[in-house]
Each structure stands twice: as C-alpha cells, then as structure tokens.
C-alpha cells in the first residue's frame, strides 16, 4: 500500500490513502471538507485552495468523490 502526502495546496498532512490519478493523494480531512463543500463541484479549484476554504454542495457528492479518490489498498 502506498501512502503519501496530501496534494492539496498548503496541506501538510501525510499518510494519505485516498488517491486520484488526476489529482494525486488527498488526506481524510481535506476529503471531508471537499465532500461537505458547496456547488459547483470543482476539484481542481479545491485542490488549489487553502484548507478550510470550501466549495458548494451537489447531490451525490460523496459517491462522486469516492469514485475519483479511491482507497489505495
């Protein structure tokens, strides 16, 4: 199992196990912030944002994001 640092701008978390081929690794803290964000869903903008800045919510957000950031196991 590979475990690397979060690819989100200015996030210092390590030991991330969610991975996207497009966006890289994301920690659980950033993933939950992404899930709880608002509309529109713009992952690139989110990954470039500082922590605690959120994006808007859309229906089925968790399912969409879990498909993009699968657990690395």
PQR file with spaces between the fields and no chain letter, atoms N, CA, C, O and H, PARSE charges and radii, in Angstrom:
ATOM       1  N    UNK     1       0.844   -1.182    0.000 -0.4000 1.5000
ATOM       2  CA   UNK     1       0.000    0.000    0.000 -0.0000 2.0000
ATOM       3  C    UNK     1       0.887    1.242    0.000  0.5500 1.7000
ATOM       4  O    UNK     1       1.754    1.377    0.863 -0.5500 1.4000
ATOM       5  N    UNK     2       0.686    2.139   -0.943 -0.4000 1.5000
ATOM       6  CA   UNK     2       1.413    3.393   -0.988 -0.0000 2.0000
ATOM       7  C    UNK     2       0.707    4.428   -0.127  0.5500 1.7000
ATOM       8  O    UNK     2      -0.522    4.492   -0.106 -0.5500 1.4000
ATOM       9  H    UNK     2      -0.018    2.030   -1.644  0.4000 1.0000
ATOM      10  N    UNK     3       1.476    5.230    0.575 -0.4000 1.5000
ATOM      11  CA   UNK     3       0.902    6.288    1.398 -0.0000 2.0000
ATOM      12  C    UNK     3       1.788    7.520    1.248  0.5500 1.7000
ATOM      13  O    UNK     3       2.979    7.472    1.554 -0.5500 1.4000
ATOM      14  H    UNK     3       2.475    5.178    0.558  0.4000 1.0000
ATOM      15  N    UNK     4       1.209    8.623    0.778 -0.4000 1.5000
ATOM      16  CA   UNK     4       1.975    9.832    0.524 -0.0000 2.0000
ATOM      17  C    UNK     4       1.294   11.057    1.109  0.5500 1.7000
ATOM      18  O    UNK     4       0.220   10.957    1.704 -0.5500 1.4000
ATOM      19  H    UNK     4       0.241    8.663    0.529  0.4000 1.0000
ATOM      20  N    UNK     5       1.926   12.220    0.938 -0.4000 1.5000
ATOM      21  CA   UNK     5       1.388   13.463    1.471 -0.0000 2.0000
ATOM      22  C    UNK     5       0.225   13.970    0.613  0.5500 1.7000
ATOM      23  O    UNK     5       0.105   13.635   -0.566 -0.5500 1.4000
ATOM      24  H    UNK     5       2.798   12.301    0.455  0.4000 1.0000
ATOM      25  N    UNK     6      -0.613   14.774    1.232 -0.4000 1.5000
ATOM      26  CA   UNK     6      -1.790   15.346    0.570 -0.0000 2.0000
ATOM      27  C    UNK     6      -1.336   16.299   -0.533  0.5500 1.7000
ATOM      28  O    UNK     6      -0.421   17.099   -0.338 -0.5500 1.4000
ATOM      29  H    UNK     6      -0.515   15.046    2.190  0.4000 1.0000
ATOM      30  N    UNK     7      -1.987   16.203   -1.693 -0.4000 1.5000
ATOM      31  CA   UNK     7      -1.645   17.041   -2.843 -0.0000 2.0000
ATOM      32  C    UNK     7      -2.336   18.394   -2.813  0.5500 1.7000
ATOM      33  O    UNK     7      -2.119   19.212   -3.706 -0.5500 1.4000
ATOM      34  H    UNK     7      -2.730   15.553   -1.851  0.4000 1.0000
ATOM      35  N    UNK     8      -3.163   18.648   -1.806 -0.4000 1.5000
ATOM      36  CA   UNK     8      -3.858   19.932   -1.723 -0.0000 2.0000
ATOM      37  C    UNK     8      -2.889   21.028   -1.324  0.5500 1.7000
ATOM      38  O    UNK     8      -2.035   20.839   -0.458 -0.5500 1.4000
ATOM      39  H    UNK     8      -3.340   17.984   -1.080  0.4000 1.0000
ATOM      40  N    UNK     9      -3.034   22.176   -1.967 -0.4000 1.5000
ATOM      41  CA   UNK     9      -2.180   23.323   -1.699 -0.0000 2.0000
ATOM      42  C    UNK     9      -2.125   23.624   -0.202  0.5500 1.7000
ATOM      43  O    UNK     9      -3.161   23.731    0.454 -0.5500 1.4000
ATOM      44  H    UNK     9      -3.728   22.330   -2.671  0.4000 1.0000
ATOM      45  N    UNK    10      -0.940   23.757    0.320 -0.4000 1.5000
ATOM      46  CA   UNK    10      -0.688   24.168    1.700 -0.0000 2.0000
ATOM      47  C    UNK    10      -1.154   23.158    2.746  0.5500 1.7000
ATOM      48  O    UNK    10      -1.212   23.505    3.926 -0.5500 1.4000
ATOM      49  H    UNK    10      -0.098   23.670   -0.213  0.4000 1.0000
ATOM      50  N    UNK    11      -1.482   21.948    2.372 -0.4000 1.5000
ATOM      51  CA   UNK    11      -1.843   20.917    3.349 -0.0000 2.0000
ATOM      52  C    UNK    11      -0.578   20.146    3.699  0.5500 1.7000
ATOM      53  O    UNK    11       0.144   19.687    2.814 -0.5500 1.4000
ATOM      54  H    UNK    11      -1.435   21.666    1.414  0.4000 1.0000
ATOM      55  N    UNK    12      -0.321   20.008    4.977 -0.4000 1.5000
ATOM      56  CA   UNK    12       0.895   19.338    5.429 -0.0000 2.0000
ATOM      57  C    UNK    12       0.641   17.915    5.913  0.5500 1.7000
ATOM      58  O    UNK    12       1.551   17.265    6.427 -0.5500 1.4000
ATOM      59  H    UNK    12      -0.908   20.381    5.696  0.4000 1.0000
ATOM      60  N    UNK    13      -0.587   17.425    5.752 -0.4000 1.5000
ATOM      61  CA   UNK    13      -0.902   16.073    6.206 -0.0000 2.0000
ATOM      62  C    UNK    13      -0.165   15.038    5.367  0.5500 1.7000
ATOM      63  O    UNK    13      -0.005   15.188    4.156 -0.5500 1.4000
ATOM      64  H    UNK    13      -1.327   17.953    5.334  0.4000 1.0000
ATOM      65  N    UNK    14       0.272   13.997    6.037 -0.4000 1.5000
ATOM      66  CA   UNK    14       0.928   12.872    5.367 -0.0000 2.0000
ATOM      67  C    UNK    14       0.146   11.607    5.696  0.5500 1.7000
ATOM      68  O    UNK    14      -0.829   11.656    6.445 -0.5500 1.4000
ATOM      69  H    UNK    14       0.142   13.875    7.021  0.4000 1.0000
ATOM      70  N    UNK    15       0.559   10.506    5.155 -0.4000 1.5000
ATOM      71  CA   UNK    15      -0.106    9.222    5.382 -0.0000 2.0000
ATOM      72  C    UNK    15      -1.503    9.201    4.765  0.5500 1.7000
ATOM      73  O    UNK    15      -2.428    8.632    5.345 -0.5500 1.4000
ATOM      74  H    UNK    15       1.352   10.467    4.547  0.4000 1.0000
ATOM      75  N    UNK    16      -1.659    9.813    3.600 -0.4000 1.5000
ATOM      76  CA   UNK    16      -2.947    9.841    2.903 -0.0000 2.0000
ATOM      77  C    UNK    16      -3.127    8.540    2.121  0.5500 1.7000
ATOM      78  O    UNK    16      -2.194    8.069    1.470 -0.5500 1.4000
ATOM      79  H    UNK    16      -0.908   10.274    3.128  0.4000 1.0000
ATOM      80  N    UNK    17      -4.323    7.966    2.186 -0.4000 1.5000
ATOM      81  CA   UNK    17      -4.541    6.718    1.444 -0.0000 2.0000
ATOM      82  C    UNK    17      -5.627    6.834    0.385  0.5500 1.7000
ATOM      83  O    UNK    17      -5.976    5.833   -0.241 -0.5500 1.4000
ATOM      84  H    UNK    17      -5.080    8.349    2.715  0.4000 1.0000
ATOM      85  N    UNK    18      -6.166    8.022    0.168 -0.4000 1.5000
ATOM      86  CA   UNK    18      -7.086    8.247   -0.958 -0.0000 2.0000
ATOM      87  C    UNK    18      -6.270    8.807   -2.109  0.5500 1.7000
ATOM      88  O    UNK    18      -5.457    9.713   -1.920 -0.5500 1.4000
ATOM      89  H    UNK    18      -5.883    8.835    0.676  0.4000 1.0000
ATOM      90  N    UNK    19      -6.488    8.261   -3.314 -0.4000 1.5000
ATOM      91  CA   UNK    19      -5.676    8.660   -4.451 -0.0000 2.0000
ATOM      92  C    UNK    19      -6.523    8.819   -5.702  0.5500 1.7000
ATOM      93  O    UNK    19      -7.419    8.019   -5.968 -0.5500 1.4000
ATOM      94  H    UNK    19      -7.148    7.526   -3.467  0.4000 1.0000
ATOM      95  N    UNK    20      -6.226    9.862   -6.464 -0.4000 1.5000
ATOM      96  CA   UNK    20      -6.821   10.096   -7.777 -0.0000 2.0000
ATOM      97  C    UNK    20      -5.687   10.163   -8.795  0.5500 1.7000
ATOM      98  O    UNK    20      -4.675   10.823   -8.556 -0.5500 1.4000
ATOM      99  H    UNK    20      -5.498   10.513   -6.247  0.4000 1.0000
ATOM     100  N    UNK    21      -5.852    9.481   -9.930 -0.4000 1.5000
ATOM     101  CA   UNK    21      -4.839    9.564  -10.976 -0.0000 2.0000
ATOM     102  C    UNK    21      -4.718   10.988  -11.510  0.5500 1.7000
ATOM     103  O    UNK    21      -3.661   11.373  -12.008 -0.5500 1.4000
ATOM     104  H    UNK    21      -6.673    8.945  -10.123  0.4000 1.0000
ATOM     105  N    UNK    22      -5.775   11.761  -11.412 -0.4000 1.5000
ATOM     106  CA   UNK    22      -5.777   13.136  -11.909 -0.0000 2.0000
ATOM     107  C    UNK    22      -5.242   14.124  -10.881  0.5500 1.7000
ATOM     108  O    UNK    22      -4.468   15.017  -11.227 -0.5500 1.4000
ATOM     109  H    UNK    22      -6.634   11.448  -11.007  0.4000 1.0000
ATOM     110  N    UNK    23      -5.650   13.973   -9.604 -0.4000 1.5000
ATOM     111  CA   UNK    23      -5.368   14.987   -8.593 -0.0000 2.0000
ATOM     112  C    UNK    23      -4.326   14.575   -7.559  0.5500 1.7000
ATOM     113  O    UNK    23      -3.872   15.423   -6.790 -0.5500 1.4000
ATOM     114  H    UNK    23      -6.279   13.247   -9.323  0.4000 1.0000
ATOM     115  N    UNK    24      -3.940   13.336   -7.512 -0.4000 1.5000
ATOM     116  CA   UNK    24      -2.959   12.871   -6.529 -0.0000 2.0000
ATOM     117  C    UNK    24      -3.618   12.437   -5.233  0.5500 1.7000
ATOM     118  O    UNK    24      -4.812   12.140   -5.190 -0.5500 1.4000
ATOM     119  H    UNK    24      -4.309   12.647   -8.136  0.4000 1.0000
ATOM     120  N    UNK    25      -2.814   12.408   -4.175 -0.4000 1.5000
ATOM     121  CA   UNK    25      -3.314   11.976   -2.870 -0.0000 2.0000
ATOM     122  C    UNK    25      -4.078   13.092   -2.179  0.5500 1.7000
ATOM     123  O    UNK    25      -3.800   14.274   -2.384 -0.5500 1.4000
ATOM     124  H    UNK    25      -1.845   12.650   -4.210  0.4000 1.0000
ATOM     125  N    UNK    26      -5.061   12.693   -1.342 -0.4000 1.5000
ATOM     126  CA   UNK    26      -5.811   13.642   -0.537 -0.0000 2.0000
ATOM     127  C    UNK    26      -6.010   13.020    0.841  0.5500 1.7000
ATOM     128  O    UNK    26      -6.325   11.836    0.958 -0.5500 1.4000
ATOM     129  H    UNK    26      -5.287   11.733   -1.176  0.4000 1.0000
ATOM     130  N    UNK    27      -5.823   13.831    1.883 -0.4000 1.5000
ATOM     131  CA   UNK    27      -5.998   13.337    3.252 -0.0000 2.0000
ATOM     132  C    UNK    27      -7.491   13.266    3.588  0.5500 1.7000
ATOM     133  O    UNK    27      -8.320   13.870    2.906 -0.5500 1.4000
ATOM     134  H    UNK    27      -5.567   14.793    1.788  0.4000 1.0000
ATOM     135  N    UNK    28      -7.816   12.529    4.636 -0.4000 1.5000
ATOM     136  CA   UNK    28      -9.221   12.395    5.038 -0.0000 2.0000
ATOM     137  C    UNK    28      -9.824   13.741    5.419  0.5500 1.7000
ATOM     138  O    UNK    28     -10.998   13.993    5.146 -0.5500 1.4000
ATOM     139  H    UNK    28      -7.143   12.039    5.190  0.4000 1.0000
ATOM     140  N    UNK    29      -9.035   14.607    6.046 -0.4000 1.5000
ATOM     141  CA   UNK    29      -9.526   15.925    6.460 -0.0000 2.0000
ATOM     142  C    UNK    29      -9.928   16.767    5.250  0.5500 1.7000
ATOM     143  O    UNK    29     -11.009   17.356    5.237 -0.5500 1.4000
ATOM     144  H    UNK    29      -8.081   14.403    6.268  0.4000 1.0000
ATOM     145  N    UNK    30      -9.073   16.827    4.244 -0.4000 1.5000
ATOM     146  CA   UNK    30      -9.402   17.579    3.028 -0.0000 2.0000
ATOM     147  C    UNK    30     -10.540   16.912    2.258  0.5500 1.7000
ATOM     148  O    UNK    30     -11.396   17.600    1.702 -0.5500 1.4000
ATOM     149  H    UNK    30      -8.195   16.349    4.255  0.4000 1.0000
ATOM     150  N    UNK    31     -10.557   15.579    2.221 -0.4000 1.5000
ATOM     151  CA   UNK    31     -11.628   14.866    1.542 -0.0000 2.0000
ATOM     152  C    UNK    31     -12.978   15.208    2.163  0.5500 1.7000
ATOM     153  O    UNK    31     -13.945   15.477    1.450 -0.5500 1.4000
ATOM     154  H    UNK    31      -9.862   15.020    2.673  0.4000 1.0000
ATOM     155  N    UNK    32     -13.041   15.197    3.500 -0.4000 1.5000
ATOM     156  CA   UNK    32     -14.308   15.527    4.171 -0.0000 2.0000
ATOM     157  C    UNK    32     -14.706   16.970    3.904  0.5500 1.7000
ATOM     158  O    UNK    32     -15.890   17.259    3.731 -0.5500 1.4000
ATOM     159  H    UNK    32     -12.256   14.978    4.079  0.4000 1.0000
ATOM     160  N    UNK    33     -13.741   17.879    3.867 -0.4000 1.5000
ATOM     161  CA   UNK    33     -14.038   19.270    3.539 -0.0000 2.0000
ATOM     162  C    UNK    33     -14.578   19.371    2.112  0.5500 1.7000
ATOM     163  O    UNK    33     -15.501   20.143    1.850 -0.5500 1.4000
ATOM     164  H    UNK    33     -12.779   17.644    4.007  0.4000 1.0000
ATOM     165  N    UNK    34     -14.011   18.600    1.196 -0.4000 1.5000
ATOM     166  CA   UNK    34     -14.480   18.570   -0.186 -0.0000 2.0000
ATOM     167  C    UNK    34     -15.893   18.009   -0.278  0.5500 1.7000
ATOM     168  O    UNK    34     -16.727   18.541   -1.010 -0.5500 1.4000
ATOM     169  H    UNK    34     -13.261   17.973    1.408  0.4000 1.0000
ATOM     170  N    UNK    35     -16.164   16.935    0.461 -0.4000 1.5000
ATOM     171  CA   UNK    35     -17.491   16.315    0.469 -0.0000 2.0000
ATOM     172  C    UNK    35     -18.538   17.284    1.015  0.5500 1.7000
ATOM     173  O    UNK    35     -19.649   17.356    0.489 -0.5500 1.4000
ATOM     174  H    UNK    35     -15.486   16.503    1.055  0.4000 1.0000
ATOM     175  N    UNK    36     -18.194   18.022    2.057 -0.4000 1.5000
ATOM     176  CA   UNK    36     -19.152   18.907    2.712 -0.0000 2.0000
ATOM     177  C    UNK    36     -19.258   20.270    2.046  0.5500 1.7000
ATOM     178  O    UNK    36     -20.070   21.097    2.461 -0.5500 1.4000
ATOM     179  H    UNK    36     -17.291   17.964    2.484  0.4000 1.0000
ATOM     180  N    UNK    37     -18.450   20.518    1.022 -0.4000 1.5000
ATOM     181  CA   UNK    37     -18.454   21.802    0.337 -0.0000 2.0000
ATOM     182  C    UNK    37     -19.749   22.070   -0.380  0.5500 1.7000
ATOM     183  O    UNK    37     -20.712   21.313   -0.259 -0.5500 1.4000
ATOM     184  H    UNK    37     -17.790   19.846    0.685  0.4000 1.0000
ATOM     185  N    UNK    38     -19.766   23.156   -1.131 -0.4000 1.5000
ATOM     186  CA   UNK    38     -20.981   23.543   -1.836 -0.0000 2.0000
ATOM     187  C    UNK    38     -20.816   23.437   -3.339  0.5500 1.7000
ATOM     188  O    UNK    38     -19.849   22.850   -3.824 -0.5500 1.4000
ATOM     189  H    UNK    38     -18.984   23.771   -1.229  0.4000 1.0000
ATOM     190  N    UNK    39     -21.758   24.003   -4.075 -0.4000 1.5000
ATOM     191  CA   UNK    39     -21.814   23.917   -5.520 -0.0000 2.0000
ATOM     192  C    UNK    39     -21.048   25.064   -6.154  0.5500 1.7000
ATOM     193  O    UNK    39     -21.025   26.123   -5.527 -0.5500 1.4000
ATOM     194  H    UNK    39     -22.544   24.479   -3.681  0.4000 1.0000
ATOM     195  N    UNK    40     -20.448   24.990   -7.261 -0.4000 1.5000
ATOM     196  CA   UNK    40     -20.294   23.800   -8.085 -0.0000 2.0000
ATOM     197  C    UNK    40     -19.108   22.955   -7.638  0.5500 1.7000
ATOM     198  O    UNK    40     -18.217   23.435   -6.937 -0.5500 1.4000
ATOM     199  H    UNK    40     -20.467   24.130   -7.770  0.4000 1.0000
ATOM     200  N    UNK    41     -19.108   21.717   -8.045 -0.4000 1.5000
ATOM     201  CA   UNK    41     -18.013   20.807   -7.722 -0.0000 2.0000
ATOM     202  C    UNK    41     -16.863   21.084   -8.687  0.5500 1.7000
ATOM     203  O    UNK    41     -16.938   20.741   -9.867 -0.5500 1.4000
ATOM     204  H    UNK    41     -19.831   21.327   -8.614  0.4000 1.0000
ATOM     205  N    UNK    42     -15.810   21.701   -8.186 -0.4000 1.5000
ATOM     206  CA   UNK    42     -14.627   21.982   -8.992 -0.0000 2.0000
ATOM     207  C    UNK    42     -13.420   21.495   -8.198  0.5500 1.7000
ATOM     208  O    UNK    42     -12.873   22.231   -7.377 -0.5500 1.4000
ATOM     209  H    UNK    42     -15.749   21.980   -7.228  0.4000 1.0000
ATOM     210  N    UNK    43     -13.010   20.262   -8.444 -0.4000 1.5000
ATOM     211  CA   UNK    43     -11.950   19.634   -7.664 -0.0000 2.0000
ATOM     212  C    UNK    43     -10.626   20.355   -7.869  0.5500 1.7000
ATOM     213  O    UNK    43      -9.874   20.538   -6.912 -0.5500 1.4000
ATOM     214  H    UNK    43     -13.455   19.665   -9.111  0.4000 1.0000
ATOM     215  N    UNK    44     -10.328   20.765   -9.089 -0.4000 1.5000
ATOM     216  CA   UNK    44      -9.067   21.458   -9.359 -0.0000 2.0000
ATOM     217  C    UNK    44      -8.972   22.724   -8.512  0.5500 1.7000
ATOM     218  O    UNK    44      -7.941   22.970   -7.886 -0.5500 1.4000
ATOM     219  H    UNK    44     -10.939   20.616   -9.866  0.4000 1.0000
ATOM     220  N    UNK    45     -10.025   23.523   -8.486 -0.4000 1.5000
ATOM     221  CA   UNK    45     -10.045   24.745   -7.679 -0.0000 2.0000
ATOM     222  C    UNK    45      -9.907   24.412   -6.206  0.5500 1.7000
ATOM     223  O    UNK    45      -9.186   25.099   -5.482 -0.5500 1.4000
ATOM     224  H    UNK    45     -10.862   23.323   -8.994  0.4000 1.0000
ATOM     225  N    UNK    46     -10.586   23.368   -5.751 -0.4000 1.5000
ATOM     226  CA   UNK    46     -10.489   22.959   -4.354 -0.0000 2.0000
ATOM     227  C    UNK    46      -9.058   22.560   -4.004  0.5500 1.7000
ATOM     228  O    UNK    46      -8.533   22.983   -2.974 -0.5500 1.4000
ATOM     229  H    UNK    46     -11.171   22.810   -6.338  0.4000 1.0000
ATOM     230  N    UNK    47      -8.433   21.762   -4.840 -0.4000 1.5000
ATOM     231  CA   UNK    47      -7.073   21.287   -4.561 -0.0000 2.0000
ATOM     232  C    UNK    47      -6.070   22.441   -4.556  0.5500 1.7000
ATOM     233  O    UNK    47      -5.015   22.336   -3.929 -0.5500 1.4000
ATOM     234  H    UNK    47      -8.859   21.419   -5.676  0.4000 1.0000
ATOM     235  N    UNK    48      -6.384   23.534   -5.241 -0.4000 1.5000
ATOM     236  CA   UNK    48      -5.517   24.711   -5.261 -0.0000 2.0000
ATOM     237  C    UNK    48      -5.847   25.695   -4.145  0.5500 1.7000
ATOM     238  O    UNK    48      -5.119   26.668   -3.947 -0.5500 1.4000
ATOM     239  H    UNK    48      -7.241   23.619   -5.750  0.4000 1.0000
ATOM     240  N    UNK    49      -6.942   25.454   -3.407 -0.4000 1.5000
ATOM     241  CA   UNK    49      -7.352   26.359   -2.340 -0.0000 2.0000
ATOM     242  C    UNK    49      -6.663   26.003   -1.026  0.5500 1.7000
ATOM     243  O    UNK    49      -6.200   24.879   -0.834 -0.5500 1.4000
ATOM     244  H    UNK    49      -7.533   24.663   -3.567  0.4000 1.0000
ATOM     245  N    UNK    50      -6.606   26.988   -0.123 -0.4000 1.5000
ATOM     246  CA   UNK    50      -6.071   26.731    1.207 -0.0000 2.0000
ATOM     247  C    UNK    50      -7.092   25.935    2.001  0.5500 1.7000
ATOM     248  O    UNK    50      -8.289   25.988    1.717 -0.5500 1.4000
ATOM     249  H    UNK    50      -6.983   27.901   -0.279  0.4000 1.0000
ATOM     250  N    UNK    51      -6.621   25.202    2.991 -0.4000 1.5000
ATOM     251  CA   UNK    51      -7.527   24.415    3.828 -0.0000 2.0000
ATOM     252  C    UNK    51      -8.559   25.315    4.492  0.5500 1.7000
ATOM     253  O    UNK    51      -8.301   26.484    4.779 -0.5500 1.4000
ATOM     254  H    UNK    51      -5.649   25.159    3.222  0.4000 1.0000
ATOM     255  N    UNK    52      -9.717   24.751    4.724 -0.4000 1.5000
ATOM     256  CA   UNK    52     -10.865   25.394    5.356 -0.0000 2.0000
ATOM     257  C    UNK    52     -11.625   26.312    4.417  0.5500 1.7000
ATOM     258  O    UNK    52     -12.604   26.932    4.832 -0.5500 1.4000
ATOM     259  H    UNK    52      -9.927   23.801    4.491  0.4000 1.0000
ATOM     260  N    UNK    53     -11.205   26.417    3.165 -0.4000 1.5000
ATOM     261  CA   UNK    53     -11.998   27.079    2.145 -0.0000 2.0000
ATOM     262  C    UNK    53     -12.766   25.983    1.435  0.5500 1.7000
ATOM     263  O    UNK    53     -12.167   24.999    0.998 -0.5500 1.4000
ATOM     264  H    UNK    53     -10.410   25.913    2.828  0.4000 1.0000
ATOM     265  N    UNK    54     -14.080   26.127    1.307 -0.4000 1.5000
ATOM     266  CA   UNK    54     -14.882   25.035    0.752 -0.0000 2.0000
ATOM     267  C    UNK    54     -15.519   25.424   -0.574  0.5500 1.7000
ATOM     268  O    UNK    54     -15.597   26.597   -0.938 -0.5500 1.4000
ATOM     269  H    UNK    54     -14.566   26.925    1.662  0.4000 1.0000
ATOM     270  N    UNK    55     -15.966   24.401   -1.275 -0.4000 1.5000
ATOM     271  CA   UNK    55     -16.750   24.588   -2.484 -0.0000 2.0000
ATOM     272  C    UNK    55     -18.170   24.114   -2.205  0.5500 1.7000
ATOM     273  O    UNK    55     -18.420   23.457   -1.195 -0.5500 1.4000
ATOM     274  H    UNK    55     -15.902   23.448   -0.979  0.4000 1.0000
ATOM     275  N    UNK    56     -19.082   24.439   -3.078 -0.4000 1.5000
ATOM     276  CA   UNK    56     -20.500   24.179   -2.834 -0.0000 2.0000
ATOM     277  C    UNK    56     -20.887   22.717   -2.967  0.5500 1.7000
ATOM     278  O    UNK    56     -20.157   21.916   -3.552 -0.5500 1.4000
ATOM     279  H    UNK    56     -18.880   24.974   -3.899  0.4000 1.0000
ATOM     280  N    UNK    57     -22.053   22.379   -2.411 -0.4000 1.5000
ATOM     281  CA   UNK    57     -22.539   21.002   -2.368 -0.0000 2.0000
ATOM     282  C    UNK    57     -23.388   20.667   -3.587  0.5500 1.7000
ATOM     283  O    UNK    57     -24.122   21.513   -4.099 -0.5500 1.4000
ATOM     284  H    UNK    57     -22.646   23.029   -1.936  0.4000 1.0000
ATOM     285  N    UNK    58     -23.282   19.439   -4.040 -0.4000 1.5000
ATOM     286  CA   UNK    58     -24.167   18.925   -5.088 -0.0000 2.0000
ATOM     287  C    UNK    58     -24.667   17.553   -4.648  0.5500 1.7000
ATOM     288  O    UNK    58     -24.025   16.911   -3.817 -0.5500 1.4000
ATOM     289  H    UNK    58     -22.686   18.751   -3.625  0.4000 1.0000
ATOM     290  N    UNK    59     -25.806   17.082   -5.187 -0.4000 1.5000
ATOM     291  CA   UNK    59     -26.294   15.753   -4.821 -0.0000 2.0000
ATOM     292  C    UNK    59     -25.263   14.678   -5.152  0.5500 1.7000
ATOM     293  O    UNK    59     -24.539   14.774   -6.143 -0.5500 1.4000
ATOM     294  H    UNK    59     -26.327   17.603   -5.862  0.4000 1.0000
ATOM     295  N    UNK    60     -25.212   13.658   -4.308 -0.4000 1.5000
ATOM     296  CA   UNK    60     -24.324   12.513   -4.502 -0.0000 2.0000
ATOM     297  C    UNK    60     -22.840   12.877   -4.487  0.5500 1.7000
ATOM     298  O    UNK    60     -22.020   12.161   -5.062 -0.5500 1.4000
ATOM     299  H    UNK    60     -25.800   13.580   -3.503  0.4000 1.0000
ATOM     300  N    UNK    61     -22.499   13.963   -3.844 -0.4000 1.5000
ATOM     301  CA   UNK    61     -21.108   14.425   -3.785 -0.0000 2.0000
ATOM     302  C    UNK    61     -20.172   13.336   -3.260  0.5500 1.7000
ATOM     303  O    UNK    61     -19.114   13.104   -3.844 -0.5500 1.4000
ATOM     304  H    UNK    61     -23.165   14.544   -3.377  0.4000 1.0000
ATOM     305  N    UNK    62     -20.545   12.662   -2.161 -0.4000 1.5000
ATOM     306  CA   UNK    62     -19.678   11.630   -1.584 -0.0000 2.0000
ATOM     307  C    UNK    62     -19.411   10.521   -2.600  0.5500 1.7000
ATOM     308  O    UNK    62     -18.266   10.097   -2.758 -0.5500 1.4000
ATOM     309  H    UNK    62     -21.404   12.850   -1.686  0.4000 1.0000
ATOM     310  N    UNK    63     -20.444   10.047   -3.290 -0.4000 1.5000
ATOM     311  CA   UNK    63     -20.278    8.962   -4.250 -0.0000 2.0000
ATOM     312  C    UNK    63     -19.369    9.376   -5.402  0.5500 1.7000
ATOM     313  O    UNK    63     -18.521    8.597   -5.836 -0.5500 1.4000
ATOM     314  H    UNK    63     -21.374   10.391   -3.162  0.4000 1.0000
ATOM     315  N    UNK    64     -19.544   10.598   -5.897 -0.4000 1.5000
ATOM     316  CA   UNK    64     -18.708   11.099   -6.984 -0.0000 2.0000
ATOM     317  C    UNK    64     -17.259   11.159   -6.539  0.5500 1.7000
ATOM     318  O    UNK    64     -16.365   10.709   -7.255 -0.5500 1.4000
ATOM     319  H    UNK    64     -20.233   11.231   -5.544  0.4000 1.0000
ATOM     320  N    UNK    65     -17.027   11.719   -5.353 -0.4000 1.5000
ATOM     321  CA   UNK    65     -15.651   11.894   -4.881 -0.0000 2.0000
ATOM     322  C    UNK    65     -15.001   10.582   -4.475  0.5500 1.7000
ATOM     323  O    UNK    65     -13.797   10.412   -4.669 -0.5500 1.4000
ATOM     324  H    UNK    65     -17.754   12.085   -4.771  0.4000 1.0000
ATOM     325  N    UNK    66     -15.759    9.656   -3.921 -0.4000 1.5000
ATOM     326  CA   UNK    66     -15.177    8.357   -3.570 -0.0000 2.0000
ATOM     327  C    UNK    66     -14.788    7.587   -4.836  0.5500 1.7000
ATOM     328  O    UNK    66     -13.840    6.801   -4.819 -0.5500 1.4000
ATOM     329  H    UNK    66     -16.737    9.794   -3.763  0.4000 1.0000
ATOM     330  N    UNK    67     -15.514    7.809   -5.925 -0.4000 1.5000
ATOM     331  CA   UNK    67     -15.141    7.167   -7.186 -0.0000 2.0000
ATOM     332  C    UNK    67     -13.860    7.775   -7.751  0.5500 1.7000
ATOM     333  O    UNK    67     -13.049    7.065   -8.346 -0.5500 1.4000
ATOM     334  H    UNK    67     -16.283    8.447   -5.939  0.4000 1.0000
ATOM     335  N    UNK    68     -13.671    9.076   -7.569 -0.4000 1.5000
ATOM     336  CA   UNK    68     -12.469    9.750   -8.069 -0.0000 2.0000
ATOM     337  C    UNK    68     -11.265    9.449   -7.180  0.5500 1.7000
ATOM     338  O    UNK    68     -10.177    9.164   -7.680 -0.5500 1.4000
ATOM     339  H    UNK    68     -14.330    9.652   -7.086  0.4000 1.0000
ATOM     340  N    UNK    69     -11.460    9.512   -5.851 -0.4000 1.5000
ATOM     341  CA   UNK    69     -10.379    9.278   -4.888 -0.0000 2.0000
ATOM     342  C    UNK    69     -10.597    7.924   -4.227  0.5500 1.7000
ATOM     343  O    UNK    69     -11.142    7.852   -3.125 -0.5500 1.4000
ATOM     344  H    UNK    69     -12.344    9.743   -5.444  0.4000 1.0000
ATOM     345  N    UNK    70     -10.181    6.868   -4.880 -0.4000 1.5000
ATOM     346  CA   UNK    70     -10.349    5.537   -4.315 -0.0000 2.0000
ATOM     347  C    UNK    70      -9.313    5.278   -3.221  0.5500 1.7000
ATOM     348  O    UNK    70      -8.228    5.860   -3.230 -0.5500 1.4000
ATOM     349  H    UNK    70      -9.738    6.927   -5.775  0.4000 1.0000
ATOM     350  N    UNK    71      -9.661    4.403   -2.283 -0.4000 1.5000
ATOM     351  CA   UNK    71      -8.714    3.999   -1.240 -0.0000 2.0000
ATOM     352  C    UNK    71      -7.605    3.187   -1.883  0.5500 1.7000
ATOM     353  O    UNK    71      -7.871    2.308   -2.702 -0.5500 1.4000
ATOM     354  H    UNK    71     -10.542    3.931   -2.276  0.4000 1.0000
ATOM     355  N    UNK    72      -6.370    3.475   -1.519 -0.4000 1.5000
ATOM     356  CA   UNK    72      -5.210    2.808   -2.091 -0.0000 2.0000
ATOM     357  C    UNK    72      -4.909    1.545   -1.279  0.5500 1.7000
ATOM     358  O    UNK    72      -4.077    1.565   -0.373 -0.5500 1.4000
ATOM     359  H    UNK    72      -6.154    4.190   -0.854  0.4000 1.0000
ATOM     360  N    UNK    73      -5.594    0.452   -1.614 -0.4000 1.5000
ATOM     361  CA   UNK    73      -5.348   -0.809   -0.896 -0.0000 2.0000
ATOM     362  C    UNK    73      -5.589   -1.988   -1.792  0.5500 1.7000
ATOM     363  O    UNK    73      -5.433   -3.131   -1.364 -0.5500 1.4000
ATOM     364  H    UNK    73      -6.270    0.437   -2.351  0.4000 1.0000
